[in-house]
């Protein structure tokens, strides 16, 4: 059995075709860090001292599950990011599967950031439920060859 070495959008940090998780208490800066990281990636700037690959702002998509459009616009303005700098969508419904959320991203998406992904997991304290959620997310990320980042 051969081991496949992943392609990285941020060398050694952000592999394509896989799911990465950013976790922390509310208000600790997960969203701010991720949006700034994606902006740096789209500009070809180094991130945490690592080289970036595949830059294109049109290929970054931001899906928001845990805040309003007004709050999202406020965050973008605070960071100095234009509302049209990349694609984004506020999703109030939580009845879709994780696969359906990932499929909402445009076909050429290379990085999908799902903010508030924890609200999408029914029974988030149940190990099997969480494992199934992550397995499904990973399978779709692999199928679409995109990096999926879940913020919880």
N, CA, C and O of each residue as an XYZ file, in Angstrom:
608
protein
N       0.834     -1.176      0.000
C       0.000      0.000      0.000
C       0.881      1.243      0.000
O       1.762      1.391      0.846
N       0.635      2.134     -0.957
C       1.428      3.357     -1.020
C       0.703      4.480     -0.286
O      -0.526      4.543     -0.254
N       1.488      5.342      0.288
C       0.950      6.490      1.008
C       0.945      7.673      0.055
O       1.966      8.012     -0.543
N      -0.218      8.296     -0.076
C      -0.343      9.455     -0.954
C       0.041     10.713     -0.177
O      -0.513     10.984      0.888
N       0.979     11.468     -0.710
C       1.395     12.713     -0.086
C       0.466     13.813     -0.564
O       0.319     14.024     -1.768
N      -0.171     14.525      0.382
C      -1.156     15.530     -0.029
C      -0.519     16.761     -0.660
O       0.637     17.094     -0.400
N      -1.301     17.415     -1.487
C      -0.931     18.721     -2.023
C      -1.283     19.734     -0.931
O      -2.326     19.623     -0.288
N      -0.417     20.707     -0.730
C      -0.665     21.709      0.305
C      -0.917     23.077     -0.312
O      -0.208     23.495     -1.227
N      -1.928     23.769      0.192
C      -2.166     25.155     -0.194
C      -1.326     26.083      0.675
O      -0.894     27.144      0.226
N      -1.101     25.679      1.909
C      -0.135     26.332      2.790
C       0.793     25.213      3.235
O       0.382     24.299      3.950
N       2.045     25.290      2.808
C       3.013     24.210      2.958
C       3.048     23.638      4.376
O       3.335     24.345      5.341
N       2.746     22.325      4.478
C       2.801     21.626      5.743
C       1.677     21.953      6.716
O       1.642     21.417      7.824
N       0.748     22.838      6.309
C      -0.315     23.275      7.219
C      -1.703     22.956      6.680
O      -2.535     22.406      7.402
N      -1.963     23.295      5.418
C      -3.321     23.179      4.881
C      -3.344     22.271      3.655
O      -3.100     22.728      2.539
N      -3.644     20.964      3.863
C      -3.682     20.030      2.746
C      -5.012     20.086      1.998
O      -6.059     20.333      2.595
N      -4.962     19.857      0.694
C      -6.198     19.762     -0.078
C      -6.758     18.351      0.080
O      -6.035     17.405      0.392
N      -8.057     18.239     -0.142
C      -8.699     16.942     -0.066
C      -8.881     16.436      1.353
O      -9.164     15.256      1.558
N      -8.725     17.308      2.330
C      -8.840     16.896      3.722
C      -9.569     17.960      4.524
O      -9.765     19.086      4.068
N      -9.966     17.573      5.736
C     -10.635     18.479      6.660
C      -9.663     18.871      7.755
O      -8.965     18.024      8.312
N      -9.621     20.150      8.059
C      -8.854     20.676      9.194
C      -9.842     21.330     10.147
O     -10.890     21.817      9.723
N      -9.513     21.340     11.420
C     -10.410     21.906     12.429
C      -9.684     22.981     13.222
O      -8.547     22.798     13.658
N     -10.372     24.111     13.397
C      -9.910     25.166     14.294
C     -10.925     25.207     15.418
O     -12.126     25.338     15.179
N     -10.439     25.097     16.640
C     -11.347     25.022     17.769
C     -10.918     25.985     18.861
O      -9.728     26.236     19.057
N     -11.888     26.511     19.559
C     -11.606     27.401     20.680
C     -12.883     28.021     21.188
O     -13.928     27.944     20.543
N     -12.792     28.630     22.339
C     -13.956     29.285     22.934
C     -14.404     30.452     22.057
O     -13.619     31.012     21.292
N     -15.661     30.798     22.183
C     -16.220     31.935     21.449
C     -15.439     33.202     21.770
O     -15.127     33.481     22.928
N     -15.130     33.965     20.724
C     -14.439     35.239     20.920
C     -12.928     35.149     21.015
O     -12.278     36.146     21.331
N     -12.347     33.980     20.751
C     -10.891     33.838     20.867
C     -10.142     34.203     19.587
O      -8.911     34.197     19.571
N     -10.870     34.521     18.514
C     -10.212     34.980     17.294
C     -10.095     33.957     16.191
O      -9.310     34.149     15.263
N     -10.852     32.867     16.261
C     -10.780     31.835     15.220
C     -11.147     32.407     13.849
O     -10.433     32.196     12.868
N     -12.259     33.127     13.792
C     -12.722     33.702     12.529
C     -11.746     34.749     12.024
O     -11.395     34.751     10.844
N     -11.308     35.631     12.894
C     -10.346     36.674     12.510
C      -9.081     36.043     11.961
O      -8.581     36.465     10.918
N      -8.561     35.046     12.643
C      -7.329     34.396     12.194
C      -7.528     33.731     10.845
O      -6.685     33.851      9.955
N      -8.646     33.029     10.694
C      -8.879     32.293      9.450
C      -9.061     33.235      8.268
O      -8.492     33.009      7.200
N      -9.848     34.288      8.450
C     -10.057     35.235      7.348
C      -8.752     35.917      6.962
O      -8.471     36.095      5.777
N      -7.956     36.297      7.947
C      -6.663     36.928      7.644
C      -5.739     35.931      6.955
O      -5.028     36.288      6.016
N      -5.746     34.686      7.417
C      -4.925     33.642      6.792
C      -5.319     33.437      5.339
O      -4.454     33.332      4.469
N      -6.622     33.378      5.070
C      -7.076     33.170      3.696
C      -6.762     34.372      2.813
O      -6.465     34.212      1.629
N      -6.824     35.563      3.375
C      -6.448     36.752      2.613
C      -4.957     36.695      2.262
O      -4.573     36.970      1.126
N      -4.122     36.338      3.239
C      -2.681     36.201      2.988
C      -2.429     35.128      1.935
O      -1.605     35.314      1.039
N      -3.151     33.982      2.044
C      -2.995     32.900      1.069
C      -3.357     33.396     -0.329
O      -2.645     33.120     -1.295
N      -4.471     34.132     -0.433
C      -4.928     34.582     -1.750
C      -3.959     35.579     -2.382
O      -3.933     35.733     -3.603
N      -3.178     36.243     -1.570
C      -2.187     37.211     -2.065
C      -0.817     36.578     -2.294
O       0.106     37.242     -2.766
N      -0.685     35.298     -1.959
C       0.599     34.615     -2.132
C       1.595     34.938     -1.039
O       2.788     34.671     -1.188
N       1.122     35.512      0.067
C       2.006     35.855      1.182
C       2.237     34.623      2.049
O       1.430     33.694      2.049
N       3.336     34.624      2.782
C       3.627     33.509      3.673
C       2.626     33.514      4.833
O       2.160     34.567      5.267
N       2.309     32.317      5.320
C       1.413     32.146      6.460
C       2.152     31.336      7.507
O       2.559     30.203      7.250
N       2.325     31.910      8.679
C       3.063     31.259      9.769
C       4.441     30.790      9.301
O       4.927     29.738      9.717
N       5.051     31.576      8.442
C       6.376     31.257      7.924
C       6.388     30.203      6.835
O       7.461     29.769      6.416
N       5.223     29.779      6.365
C       5.138     28.721      5.351
C       4.767     29.301      3.997
O       4.035     30.286      3.909
N       5.282     28.675      2.938
C       4.949     29.070      1.574
C       3.498     28.732      1.277
O       2.946     27.775      1.821
N       2.882     29.532      0.403
C       1.503     29.277     -0.008
C       1.480     28.902     -1.487
O       2.353     29.297     -2.261
N       0.459     28.129     -1.859
C       0.330     27.639     -3.232
C      -1.115     27.774     -3.692
O      -2.033     27.693     -2.876
N      -1.325     27.977     -4.975
C      -2.660     27.961     -5.561
C      -3.493     29.184     -5.244
O      -4.711     29.081     -5.102
N      -2.866     30.330     -5.132
C      -3.575     31.545     -4.740
C      -4.602     31.969     -5.773
O      -4.346     31.962     -6.977
N      -5.760     32.334     -5.274
C      -6.815     32.886     -6.109
C      -7.991     33.184     -5.198
O      -8.618     32.263     -4.675
N      -8.299     34.458     -4.999
C      -9.384     34.813     -4.082
C     -10.706     34.213     -4.518
O     -11.563     33.940     -3.677
N     -10.890     34.002     -5.799
C     -12.125     33.407     -6.281
C     -12.278     31.951     -5.883
O     -13.354     31.372     -6.036
N     -11.225     31.365     -5.381
C     -11.258     29.957     -5.015
C     -11.373     29.740     -3.509
O     -11.253     28.611     -3.032
N     -11.604     30.814     -2.761
C     -11.837     30.724     -1.323
C     -13.304     31.036     -1.076
O     -13.814     32.048     -1.558
N     -13.984     30.174     -0.329
C     -15.400     30.390     -0.052
C     -15.636     30.277      1.447
O     -15.122     29.374      2.107
N     -16.420     31.207      1.968
C     -16.670     31.322      3.396
C     -18.146     31.067      3.666
O     -19.003     31.824      3.209
N     -18.446     30.003      4.407
C     -19.818     29.635      4.741
C     -20.019     29.873      6.238
O     -19.290     29.316      7.059
N     -20.997     30.690      6.590
C     -21.210     31.103      7.972
C     -22.479     30.460      8.517
O     -23.565     30.654      7.972
N     -22.336     29.696      9.591
C     -23.474     28.966     10.158
C     -23.909     29.504     11.514
O     -24.974     29.126     12.004
N     -23.129     30.362     12.124
C     -23.421     30.742     13.502
C     -23.513     32.245     13.760
O     -23.433     32.688     14.906
N     -23.680     33.021     12.699
C     -23.824     34.465     12.890
C     -24.617     35.065     11.746
O     -24.790     34.445     10.697
N     -25.092     36.266     11.961
C     -25.935     36.936     10.969
C     -25.089     37.595      9.880
O     -23.872     37.731     10.007
N     -25.765     37.994      8.817
C     -25.089     38.732      7.745
C     -24.536     40.044      8.295
O     -23.412     40.424      7.966
N     -25.314     40.744      9.130
C     -24.869     42.018      9.706
C     -23.581     41.833     10.515
O     -22.645     42.622     10.396
N     -23.549     40.804     11.321
C     -22.365     40.520     12.130
C     -21.164     40.168     11.244
O     -20.038     40.583     11.520
N     -21.413     39.407     10.188
C     -20.346     39.021      9.262
C     -19.770     40.249      8.563
O     -18.552     40.397      8.462
N     -20.641     41.122      8.084
C     -20.186     42.353      7.417
C     -19.368     43.198      8.383
O     -18.356     43.782      7.995
N     -19.796     43.267      9.623
C     -19.074     44.025     10.653
C     -17.653     43.460     10.852
O     -16.685     44.214     10.951
N     -17.550     42.141     10.907
C     -16.239     41.493     11.051
C     -15.352     41.790      9.842
O     -14.178     42.121     10.005
N     -15.901     41.676      8.637
C     -15.127     41.961      7.432
C     -14.630     43.403      7.440
O     -13.469     43.662      7.125
N     -15.500     44.339      7.797
C     -15.105     45.757      7.847
C     -14.012     45.981      8.871
O     -13.051     46.705      8.612
N     -14.155     45.356     10.047
C     -13.145     45.510     11.106
C     -11.775     45.036     10.632
O     -10.749     45.587     11.030
N     -11.766     44.019      9.787
C     -10.510     43.483      9.267
C     -10.036     44.204      8.005
O      -8.958     43.911      7.488
N     -10.841     45.148      7.509
C     -10.476     45.859      6.290
C     -10.641     45.019      5.040
O      -9.946     45.234      4.047
N     -11.556     44.064      5.083
C     -11.799     43.173      3.949
C     -13.085     43.612      3.260
O     -14.130     43.729      3.899
N     -13.005     43.852      1.968
C     -14.193     44.234      1.200
C     -15.190     43.082      1.181
O     -14.801     41.914      1.150
N     -16.476     43.419      1.199
C     -17.518     42.388      1.200
C     -17.437     41.472     -0.015
O     -17.869     40.321      0.044
N     -16.887     41.975     -1.115
C     -16.804     41.173     -2.336
C     -15.396     40.621     -2.586
O     -15.070     40.237     -3.709
N     -14.572     40.580     -1.549
C     -13.202     40.085     -1.700
C     -13.168     38.597     -2.033
O     -12.227     38.125     -2.671
N     -14.182     37.861     -1.608
C     -14.311     36.439     -1.897
C     -15.770     36.062     -1.704
O     -16.556     36.837     -1.159
N     -16.122     34.874     -2.154
C     -17.507     34.427     -2.011
C     -17.816     34.034     -0.579
O     -16.984     33.444      0.111
N     -19.029     34.368     -0.139
C     -19.464     33.954      1.196
C     -20.968     33.915      1.265
O     -21.662     34.559      0.479
N     -21.464     33.149      2.220
C     -22.900     32.977      2.364
C     -23.216     32.680      3.825
O     -22.546     31.870      4.467
N     -24.248     33.348      4.340
C     -24.754     33.047      5.676
C     -25.851     32.001      5.509
O     -26.784     32.182      4.727
N     -25.728     30.920      6.244
C     -26.691     29.833      6.157
C     -27.362     29.679      7.513
O     -26.722     29.280      8.486
N     -28.638     29.992      7.577
C     -29.367     29.915      8.842
C     -29.923     28.511      9.084
O     -30.142     28.119     10.230
N     -30.148     27.767      8.023
C     -30.721     26.434      8.168
C     -29.655     25.447      8.620
O     -28.536     25.461      8.107
N     -29.991     24.606      9.562
C     -29.034     23.599     10.013
C     -29.547     22.190      9.730
O     -29.085     21.222     10.336
N     -30.489     22.080      8.821
C     -31.048     20.760      8.525
C     -30.350     20.044      7.366
O     -30.690     18.901      7.059
N     -29.392     20.690      6.726
C     -28.646     20.031      5.655
C     -27.563     19.138      6.244
O     -27.146     19.329      7.386
N     -27.108     18.162      5.462
C     -25.976     17.337      5.892
C     -24.688     18.112      5.623
O     -24.690     19.078      4.860
N     -23.606     17.694      6.240
C     -22.320     18.361      6.011
C     -21.938     18.256      4.533
O     -21.352     19.186      3.978
N     -22.263     17.143      3.899
C     -21.962     16.999      2.466
C     -22.694     18.064      1.660
O     -22.121     18.642      0.737
N     -23.960     18.332      1.998
C     -24.719     19.364      1.278
C     -24.124     20.751      1.503
O     -24.105     21.570      0.583
N     -23.646     21.021      2.696
C     -23.013     22.322      2.954
C     -21.744     22.475      2.116
O     -21.510     23.528      1.524
N     -20.936     21.431      2.068
C     -19.699     21.508      1.290
C     -20.021     21.678     -0.190
O     -19.326     22.414     -0.890
N     -21.053     21.017     -0.670
C     -21.435     21.127     -2.077
C     -21.995     22.512     -2.433
O     -22.122     22.833     -3.615
N     -22.330     23.335     -1.430
C     -22.797     24.701     -1.698
C     -21.681     25.585     -2.250
O     -21.954     26.603     -2.886
N     -20.443     25.209     -2.014
C     -19.309     25.993     -2.509
C     -19.230     25.878     -4.027
O     -19.496     24.811     -4.581
N     -18.866     26.968     -4.706
C     -18.731     26.921     -6.168
C     -17.766     25.813     -6.608
O     -16.888     25.420     -5.840
N     -17.922     25.310     -7.830
C     -17.117     24.178     -8.305
C     -15.606     24.384     -8.258
O     -14.866     23.421     -8.057
N     -15.132     25.613     -8.437
C     -13.678     25.836     -8.470
C     -13.093     26.179     -7.100
O     -11.944     26.612     -7.018
N     -13.855     25.996     -6.032
C     -13.377     26.319     -4.690
C     -12.192     25.435     -4.307
O     -12.238     24.215     -4.461
N     -11.140     26.062     -3.811
C      -9.955     25.336     -3.322
C      -9.946     25.267     -1.804
O      -9.460     24.295     -1.226
N     -10.489     26.311     -1.148
C     -10.556     26.347      0.313
C     -11.970     26.738      0.718
O     -12.492     27.764      0.284
N     -12.579     25.910      1.551
C     -13.898     26.204      2.091
C     -13.768     26.333      3.601
O     -13.355     25.393      4.280
N     -14.121     27.500      4.119
C     -14.094     27.744      5.554
C     -15.525     27.741      6.060
O     -16.317     28.605      5.686
N     -15.866     26.774      6.912
C     -17.210     26.695      7.493
C     -17.120     27.171      8.934
O     -16.619     26.470      9.812
N     -17.617     28.375      9.152
C     -17.574     29.003     10.473
C     -18.804     28.581     11.270
O     -19.930     28.701     10.789
N     -18.589     28.090     12.484
C     -19.700     27.626     13.315
C     -20.146     26.222     12.959
O     -21.318     25.879     13.119
N     -19.217     25.405     12.477
C     -19.558     24.049     12.036
C     -20.129     23.205     13.161
O     -20.863     22.250     12.906
N     -19.808     23.537     14.388
C     -20.303     22.740     15.511
C     -21.828     22.757     15.611
O     -22.414     21.814     16.142
N     -22.480     23.804     15.114
C     -23.950     23.847     15.175
C     -24.582     22.870     14.175
O     -25.783     22.608     14.235
N     -23.779     22.341     13.268
C     -24.289     21.401     12.271
C     -24.316     19.957     12.770
O     -24.912     19.088     12.135
N     -23.672     19.707     13.904
C     -23.557     18.339     14.406
C     -24.647     18.068     15.437
O     -24.636     18.631     16.531
N     -25.590     17.197     15.071
C     -26.573     16.743     16.052
C     -25.849     15.874     17.078
O     -24.979     15.079     16.721
N     -26.196     16.022     18.310
C     -25.583     15.228     19.379
C     -24.054     15.343     19.335
O     -23.350     14.340     19.215
N     -23.560     16.562     19.432
C     -22.125     16.827     19.365
C     -21.296     16.174     20.449
O     -20.070     16.148     20.347
N     -21.926     15.645     21.485
C     -21.194     14.947     22.547
C     -21.119     13.448     22.303
O     -20.510     12.718     23.086
N     -21.738     12.987     21.214
C     -21.729     11.570     20.886
C     -20.577     11.285     19.919
O     -20.558     11.806     18.803
N     -19.626     10.467     20.341
C     -18.423     10.204     19.534
C     -18.736      9.662     18.148
O     -18.122     10.089     17.171
N     -19.674      8.734     18.042
C     -20.000      8.147     16.739
C     -20.607      9.195     15.809
O     -20.283      9.227     14.621
N     -21.475     10.044     16.331
C     -22.089     11.098     15.517
C     -21.026     12.044     14.977
O     -21.043     12.395     13.797
N     -20.106     12.456     15.837
C     -19.033     13.364     15.419
C     -18.117     12.669     14.409
O     -17.721     13.270     13.410
N     -17.783     11.409     14.670
C     -16.912     10.664     13.751
C     -17.565     10.525     12.373
O     -16.897     10.695     11.353
N     -18.853     10.218     12.338
C     -19.567     10.099     11.057
C     -19.589     11.435     10.321
O     -19.404     11.479      9.105
N     -19.816     12.520     11.054
C     -19.823     13.870     10.494
C     -18.473     14.177      9.836
O     -18.415     14.639      8.697
N     -17.396     13.912     10.574
C     -16.053     14.197     10.056
C     -15.692     13.278      8.889
O     -15.045     13.715      7.938
N     -16.099     12.022      8.951
C     -15.823     11.082      7.860
C     -16.510     11.544      6.574
O     -15.917     11.503      5.496
N     -17.760     11.982      6.699
C     -18.498     12.484      5.541
C     -17.844     13.750      4.987
O     -17.662     13.880      3.777
N     -17.493     14.674      5.868
C     -16.841     15.917      5.432
C     -15.527     15.610      4.712
O     -15.227     16.208      3.679
N     -14.751     14.682      5.259
C     -13.466     14.326      4.661
C     -13.653     13.685      3.290
O     -12.891     13.969      2.366
N     -14.658     12.824      3.147
C     -14.910     12.166      1.860
C     -15.270     13.188      0.782
O     -14.794     13.091     -0.349
N     -16.103     14.160      1.126
C     -16.501     15.182      0.140
C     -15.319     16.103     -0.170
O     -15.121     16.479     -1.325
N     -14.536     16.469      0.842
C     -13.347     17.297      0.610
C     -12.383     16.585     -0.335
O     -11.807     17.202     -1.231
N     -12.216     15.276     -0.124
C     -11.335     14.490     -0.980
C     -11.883     14.412     -2.392
O     -11.137     14.582     -3.356
N     -13.178     14.158     -2.527
C     -13.814     14.059     -3.850
C     -13.652     15.361     -4.634
O     -13.402     15.340     -5.839
N     -13.795     16.493     -3.941
C     -13.709     17.797     -4.607
C     -12.285     18.363     -4.617
O     -12.039     19.426     -5.187
N     -11.358     17.651     -3.990
C      -9.961     18.081     -3.896
C      -9.856     19.521     -3.374
O      -9.164     20.362     -3.947
N     -10.551     19.766     -2.292
C     -10.489     21.093     -1.674
C     -10.097     20.932     -0.205
O     -10.299     19.879      0.399
N      -9.547     21.975      0.335
C      -9.284     22.020      1.769
C     -10.542     22.523      2.445
O     -11.061     23.578      2.079
N     -11.040     21.790      3.420
C     -12.215     22.198      4.184
C     -11.751     22.480      5.605
O     -11.145     21.632      6.260
N     -12.050     23.691      6.067
C     -11.677     24.088      7.423
C     -12.960     24.296      8.210
O     -13.815     25.099      7.837
N     -13.077     23.560      9.302
C     -14.239     23.665     10.165
C     -13.842     24.453     11.410
O     -12.876     24.105     12.090
N     -14.579     25.499     11.700
C     -14.356     26.268     12.917
C     -15.421     25.870     13.920
O     -16.616     25.951     13.639
N     -14.982     25.441     15.087
C     -15.905     24.969     16.130
C     -15.657     25.715     17.430
O     -16.333     25.461     18.426
